[in-house]
Amino acid sequence: MTHFPVSNSNLSATHLGGFLKGKYRFTGDTKCELIRAGINDSYLVADGSAKFVFRIYSLNWRTRTEILEEIKLLNLFKENQISVSYPIPDEENNFIQTLNAPEGDRFGVLFSFADGHKIHNVSAETHFQVGALMARIHEVTLDLTLDRIKYTPEIILVDSLPKLERFLHEDTEEMQFMRSTQKYLLGEFSKINHSEIRRGIVHLDIWFDNLNITSDNKVTIFDFDFCGNGWLCLDISYYILQLHNIEKYDEKAYQPKIDSFLEGYESVTKIRAEEKALIPMLGLSLYFFYLGVQCQRYDNWSNSFLSENYLKRFINGLVKKYYEINQLG
């Protein structure tokens, strides 16, 4: 019987554990469990007391070249003793595994386990540590490039809206707001003095869900799946955007933490005045980008999550709110 084609599958954790045991010559009682399914699937792999995370990329989500560039970047951080989760080669010194899934060949990479835990709401001191770590990452990646996406205003703002149009009608107030805000942001970005903006390689997804924190406040950043080329202040803007979300726009709660984060960053390297002025606008623009990603990857979420009602609530509750509290436009 011919199997019916699929667009996305979850690979058996039990069989994946056996596969990894052979590839990496694990010696203990190897256990494997799915801990997150989405655009990429993540499996926790335990071999005795040692722990790892195996990421399986969705079909056609990243090319082999893009993944190799991510691996190259993480190995650079490891060489510079930057606290990130780094890739682990197999017994034949291969970093990328190819898995023949029902939908087609999918790539997988084994990563070191980031010690600690995800903590949703952390102290100002921890935000200081995150800021300092981000700055050390930017010191390493300043003026470097990867053979990956370049995050231009066009990529972030222009390419995202056609993806939203599949789910949000043009005549809705929310889409009209997105269009007028896009026009405003593009106009502001056209005025930038580019000589005052640092460029390099960015993570573009640093927030509480992609970092682990130990009891003694050591921070490890992971999941560089969105790494690419762009203004370094994109990372700063995204982190501050997420901090606003976590603190529910309570200025008394978030402002001291933002100040501590920026202080931590500038304890390592300075943020230029032109970059600081861009932070609210870049944060707002990243809402556009990630809404576009969600719509692009609809098959990973389905309409129980991604719908016109969801997008309206997201735009009214988050995007407009951020626009208003920063007094943009």
C-alpha positions as MATLAB code, in Angstrom:
seq = 'MTHFPVSNSNLSATHLGGFLKGKYRFTGDTKCELIRAGINDSYLVADGSAKFVFRIYSLNWRTRTEILEEIKLLNLFKENQISVSYPIPDEENNFIQTLNAPEGDRFGVLFSFADGHKIHNVSAETHFQVGALMARIHEVTLDLTLDRIKYTPEIILVDSLPKLERFLHEDTEEMQFMRSTQKYLLGEFSKINHSEIRRGIVHLDIWFDNLNITSDNKVTIFDFDFCGNGWLCLDISYYILQLHNIEKYDEKAYQPKIDSFLEGYESVTKIRAEEKALIPMLGLSLYFFYLGVQCQRYDNWSNSFLSENYLKRFINGLVKKYYEINQLG';
ca = [
       0.000    0.000    0.000;
       1.282    3.466   -0.907;
       1.521    5.796    2.066;
      -0.515    8.989    1.887;
       1.787   12.035    1.570;
       2.295   14.225    4.641;
       3.465   17.822    5.045;
       4.875   17.487    8.556;
       5.531   14.605   10.947;
       6.750   13.933   14.481;
       9.509   11.346   14.447;
       9.382    8.579   17.037;
      11.449    9.544   20.082;
      12.145    5.881   20.836;
      13.561    5.164   17.389;
      15.386    8.482   17.293;
      17.123    7.572   20.567;
      18.406    4.357   19.002;
      19.575    6.244   15.915;
      21.484    8.804   17.999;
      23.022    6.135   20.212;
      24.617    4.593   17.150;
      25.706    7.866   15.549;
      27.251    9.388   18.664;
      28.419    6.166   20.354;
      26.516    6.922   23.515;
      27.498    4.397   26.144;
      24.770    4.619   28.752;
      21.050    3.967   28.762;
      20.108    6.502   26.091;
      16.686    8.086   26.524;
      14.992   10.454   24.090;
      11.777   12.459   24.470;
      10.045   15.110   22.403;
      10.012   18.396   24.351;
       8.778   20.802   21.671;
       7.121   20.480   18.281;
       6.814   23.398   15.884;
       8.780   24.872   13.018;
      11.604   22.767   14.421;
      11.155   19.791   16.721;
      13.362   19.528   19.807;
      14.143   16.290   21.640;
      15.803   15.961   25.023;
      18.461   13.256   24.837;
      19.908   11.765   28.032;
      22.868    9.394   28.063;
      23.519    8.531   31.677;
      24.086   11.853   33.432;
      24.883   13.701   30.181;
      22.098   15.670   28.491;
      21.763   17.084   24.986;
      19.095   18.592   22.734;
      18.540   17.239   19.230;
      16.840   19.680   16.861;
      15.091   18.430   13.728;
      14.380   21.167   11.205;
      11.099   21.162    9.302;
      11.250   20.080    5.674;
      12.716   22.890    3.529;
      12.845   25.317    6.466;
      16.644   25.736    6.389;
      19.067   24.641    3.684;
      22.145   22.608    4.516;
      24.262   25.708    3.805;
      22.211   27.821    6.232;
      22.552   25.198    8.967;
      26.298   24.916    8.377;
      26.552   28.687    8.749;
      24.673   28.502   12.058;
      27.062   25.759   13.199;
      30.074   27.847   12.144;
      28.764   30.770   14.193;
      28.169   28.666   17.304;
      31.628   27.125   17.079;
      33.040   30.657   16.871;
      31.230   31.519   20.099;
      32.524   28.353   21.738;
      36.095   29.258   20.760;
      35.559   32.683   22.340;
      34.080   31.154   25.512;
      30.680   32.757   24.963;
      27.926   31.025   26.945;
      25.786   29.464   24.203;
      24.515   26.000   23.391;
      26.914   24.635   20.767;
      26.707   21.801   18.177;
      28.102   18.322   18.871;
      29.723   16.315   16.027;
      29.068   12.592   15.652;
      31.710    9.858   15.606;
      32.556   10.683   11.987;
      32.813   14.421   12.787;
      29.543   15.256   11.028;
      27.384   17.952   12.579;
      24.289   17.453   10.411;
      22.218   14.278   10.350;
      19.759   13.535    7.538;
      16.556   11.762    8.577;
      14.284   10.189    5.979;
      10.932   11.412    7.321;
       7.612   10.598    5.587;
       7.487   14.090    4.052;
      11.090   13.957    2.837;
      14.618   14.297    4.156;
      14.879   16.497    7.251;
      18.079   17.775    8.841;
      18.988   17.328   12.498;
      21.735   18.687   14.761;
      22.739   17.668   18.288;
      23.414   20.547   20.684;
      24.930   20.799   24.142;
      22.397   21.184   26.941;
      22.090   24.689   28.405;
      22.356   24.389   32.184;
      19.610   25.934   34.275;
      15.961   26.595   33.550;
      13.749   28.953   31.594;
      12.474   31.637   33.943;
       9.615   33.821   32.759;
      10.068   36.718   35.154;
      13.609   37.437   36.345;
      15.355   40.017   38.482;
      17.020   43.198   37.290;
      20.388   41.580   38.048;
      19.637   38.732   35.656;
      18.657   41.220   32.944;
      22.038   42.855   33.526;
      23.714   39.475   32.895;
      21.685   38.938   29.709;
      22.660   42.407   28.480;
      26.347   41.741   29.129;
      26.157   38.356   27.359;
      24.387   39.865   24.347;
      27.079   42.542   24.139;
      29.836   39.914   24.201;
      28.071   38.117   21.357;
      27.935   41.377   19.402;
      31.616   42.053   20.059;
      32.408   38.739   18.367;
      30.001   39.206   15.439;
      30.632   42.914   14.742;
      31.180   43.425   10.981;
      30.989   39.670   10.306;
      28.526   38.111    7.860;
      26.973   34.702    7.321;
      25.753   33.097    4.113;
      22.230   33.580    5.413;
      19.400   36.116    5.330;
      20.094   39.835    5.557;
      17.493   41.485    7.791;
      16.673   44.649    5.883;
      13.565   46.815    6.471;
      12.140   45.264    3.301;
      12.556   41.711    4.635;
      11.156   42.599    8.051;
       8.345   44.989    7.106;
       7.443   44.609    3.430;
       7.625   40.854    2.890;
       5.580   40.085    6.008;
       2.274   41.753    5.120;
       1.368   39.582    2.089;
       1.624   36.587    4.439;
      -0.885   38.206    6.822;
      -3.284   38.884    3.939;
      -4.024   35.157    3.741;
      -5.726   35.381    7.128;
      -6.628   39.050    7.693;
      -8.849   40.973    5.281;
      -7.532   44.170    3.748;
     -10.552   46.227    4.862;
     -10.202   45.439    8.570;
      -9.091   48.198   10.937;
      -6.192   46.016   12.015;
      -4.784   45.580    8.511;
      -5.234   49.288    7.792;
      -3.263   50.025   10.973;
      -0.503   47.627    9.888;
      -0.281   49.285    6.460;
      -0.126   52.834    7.829;
       2.433   51.787   10.464;
       4.523   50.034    7.823;
       4.581   53.243    5.768;
       5.592   55.278    8.827;
       8.384   52.875    9.822;
       9.815   52.638    6.304;
       9.879   56.424    6.165;
      11.745   56.634    9.467;
      14.246   53.948    8.477;
      14.999   55.801    5.232;
      16.380   58.691    7.337;
      18.917   56.576    9.219;
      22.552   57.615    9.309;
      23.935   54.174    8.476;
      27.469   55.105    9.493;
      26.217   55.299   13.105;
      24.579   51.856   13.139;
      26.701   48.813   13.977;
      26.238   45.813   11.702;
      27.084   42.186   12.103;
      25.450   38.842   12.849;
      22.283   38.884   14.959;
      20.399   36.176   16.864;
      17.010   37.931   16.386;
      15.174   35.773   18.938;
      16.756   36.402   22.347;
      14.062   36.289   25.030;
      13.268   34.205   28.088;
      12.201   31.186   26.017;
      15.653   30.906   24.407;
      17.881   31.201   27.447;
      18.448   29.111   30.560;
      19.488   30.524   33.916;
      21.216   28.668   36.747;
      20.701   29.267   40.466;
      23.925   31.292   40.537;
      22.673   33.538   37.690;
      24.721   32.068   34.825;
      22.904   32.678   31.539;
      23.188   30.464   28.440;
      21.585   31.487   25.147;
      20.397   28.896   22.636;
      18.302   28.473   19.471;
      20.130   30.517   16.829;
      17.724   29.273   14.141;
      16.921   32.857   13.062;
      20.515   34.082   13.040;
      21.410   36.283   10.110;
      22.933   39.591    9.089;
      21.693   42.990   10.198;
      21.861   45.897   12.597;
      23.076   44.679   15.995;
      20.489   46.861   17.712;
      17.800   44.542   16.335;
      18.687   42.109   19.134;
      18.514   44.868   21.749;
      15.141   46.041   20.397;
      13.632   42.556   20.361;
      14.708   41.819   23.940;
      13.191   45.073   25.220;
      10.008   44.388   23.249;
       9.636   40.997   24.925;
      10.377   42.475   28.342;
       7.448   44.860   27.870;
       5.234   41.884   27.031;
       6.316   39.887   30.075;
       5.733   42.792   32.457;
       2.322   43.539   30.886;
       3.262   47.124   30.113;
       3.616   48.046   33.784;
       6.231   50.807   33.578;
       7.142   50.529   37.267;
       7.952   46.862   36.696;
       9.665   46.941   33.311;
      11.614   50.198   33.281;
      14.136   49.260   36.035;
      14.706   45.936   34.278;
      15.219   47.604   30.902;
      17.654   50.027   32.506;
      19.547   47.121   34.097;
      19.655   45.213   30.796;
      21.042   48.258   28.968;
      23.519   48.879   31.794;
      24.728   45.291   31.480;
      25.121   45.658   27.727;
      27.034   48.924   28.055;
      29.291   47.465   30.719;
      30.821   45.569   27.772;
      30.305   47.867   24.774;
      28.457   51.119   24.179;
      25.165   51.537   22.340;
      25.315   54.491   19.974;
      22.797   57.335   20.260;
      21.391   56.624   16.789;
      20.807   52.999   17.782;
      19.040   53.952   21.016;
      16.689   56.213   19.079;
      15.764   53.295   16.802;
      14.978   50.762   19.547;
      11.177   51.356   19.795;
      10.720   51.404   16.013;
      12.827   48.296   15.438;
      10.939   46.455   18.165;
       7.642   47.379   16.526;
       8.924   46.257   13.128;
       9.841   42.839   14.527;
       6.188   42.303   15.398;
       5.578   42.492   11.637;
       8.338   40.007   10.919;
       7.257   37.351   13.402;
       3.576   37.652   12.521;
       4.703   36.957    8.961;
       6.646   33.896   10.121;
       3.599   32.564   11.971;
       1.439   32.953    8.886;
       4.125   31.439    6.664;
       4.320   28.381    8.918;
       0.555   27.919    9.205;
       0.903   24.152    8.729;
       2.822   23.945   12.010;
       0.064   25.665   14.016;
      -3.311   25.166   12.255;
      -6.363   27.410   12.524;
      -7.018   26.449   16.148;
      -4.142   28.828   16.871;
      -3.672   31.034   13.816;
      -6.886   32.711   12.705;
      -8.269   36.138   11.858;
      -9.451   36.489   15.448;
      -5.975   35.620   16.788;
      -4.307   38.177   14.506;
      -6.782   40.900   15.504;
      -6.175   40.228   19.197;
      -2.397   40.187   18.636;
      -2.402   43.464   16.716;
      -4.771   45.276   19.097;
      -3.299   43.900   22.304;
       0.414   43.982   21.471;
       1.356   45.846   18.298;
      -0.917   48.863   18.810;
      -0.084   48.967   22.499;
       3.651   49.084   21.815;
       3.053   51.775   19.192;
       1.115   53.873   21.706;
       3.354   53.553   24.785;
       6.387   54.574   22.707;
       4.406   57.495   21.239;
       5.363   56.548   17.700;
       3.916   58.108   14.579;
];
